[in-house]
């Protein structure tokens, strides 16, 4: 009777979460973070450090398969070379955040076969576990959005496999994303995913939560 029966492999747990493609649009550092004025820190260097810390945190998230950075900043590309699971896509003609995100989505998954997310690149205190918690919650809905700390902007937008991508970043984007059919995820105020940085005051709050290594090094002696 040997050979008549095959050992059945265990089924994967029903609760297993999918792995995501995360697109991060990043402006050239010379043009980014115009409101971030921190005495003692070069604004372009600081903008780039914040983006790199965000990208690295996303790449370290256990639910992220690949991070796609859409940018024309050659220094950013060079300094992120050692971050794993990273792909750079040139932005080309500057047409805004939504166009940059769409460029990244098309480059990596034109047919929308995978769960996809857009993450803004200004979250220097982001912890991978906070991103994982949000992505796990987003896996159960077609579209989702995470509000920033003020509740008016958006830091993360997602789409499930087979759902057409759409986004509307910018001032007041949270309400627009909800109108587009995104479900607002119940992410707590304590989550680092909500702490985007555009001003010195916001950087001070992020610093209290714990900055990524590059940003922390730049502001160590700065007046913030």
DAMOVEN-V669067 format. One record per residue. N is the residue number from 1. PHI is phi as a letter, one per 20 degrees, with the letter a starting at -180 (none if undefined). Layout:
# DAMOVEN-V669067
<<N/PHI> <N/PHI>>
This chain:
# DAMOVEN-V669067
<<1/none> <2/f> <3/n> <4/e> <5/d> <6/d> <7/f> <8/f> <9/f> <10/f> <11/f> <12/f> <13/g> <14/f> <15/e> <16/g> <17/e> <18/f> <19/d> <20/d> <21/e> <22/d> <23/e> <24/c> <25/e> <26/c> <27/f> <28/g> <29/g> <30/f> <31/d> <32/e> <33/l> <34/f> <35/e> <36/e> <37/d> <38/c> <39/g> <40/n> <41/c> <42/f> <43/f> <44/f> <45/f> <46/f> <47/f> <48/f> <49/f> <50/f> <51/f> <52/f> <53/f> <54/f> <55/f> <56/f> <57/f> <58/f> <59/f> <60/e> <61/f> <62/f> <63/e> <64/d> <65/e> <66/b> <67/d> <68/d> <69/e> <70/d> <71/a> <72/d> <73/e> <74/f> <75/f> <76/g> <77/f> <78/f> <79/f> <80/d> <81/g> <82/e> <83/f> <84/f> <85/l> <86/c> <87/c> <88/e> <89/c> <90/f> <91/f> <92/m> <93/g> <94/f> <95/c> <96/o> <97/f> <98/f> <99/f> <100/f> <101/f> <102/f> <103/f> <104/f> <105/f> <106/f> <107/f> <108/d> <109/b> <110/g> <111/e> <112/m> <113/e> <114/d> <115/f> <116/c> <117/b> <118/d> <119/c> <120/f> <121/e> <122/c> <123/c> <124/f> <125/d> <126/g> <127/d> <128/g> <129/f> <130/f> <131/f> <132/f> <133/f> <134/f> <135/f> <136/f> <137/f> <138/f> <139/f> <140/e> <141/c> <142/f> <143/c> <144/b> <145/b> <146/d> <147/f> <148/f> <149/f> <150/f> <151/n> <152/d> <153/e> <154/c> <155/d> <156/b> <157/c> <158/c> <159/b> <160/f> <161/g> <162/n> <163/e> <164/f> <165/f> <166/b> <167/b> <168/b> <169/f> <170/p> <171/g> <172/m> <173/f> <174/g> <175/f> <176/f> <177/f> <178/f> <179/f> <180/f> <181/o> <182/f> <183/e> <184/f> <185/e> <186/e> <187/e> <188/f> <189/f> <190/f> <191/f> <192/f> <193/f> <194/e> <195/d> <196/f> <197/c> <198/c> <199/c> <200/f> <201/f> <202/f> <203/f> <204/f> <205/f> <206/f> <207/f> <208/f> <209/e> <210/o> <211/e> <212/f> <213/f> <214/f> <215/f> <216/g> <217/f> <218/f> <219/d> <220/g> <221/d> <222/e> <223/e> <224/b>>
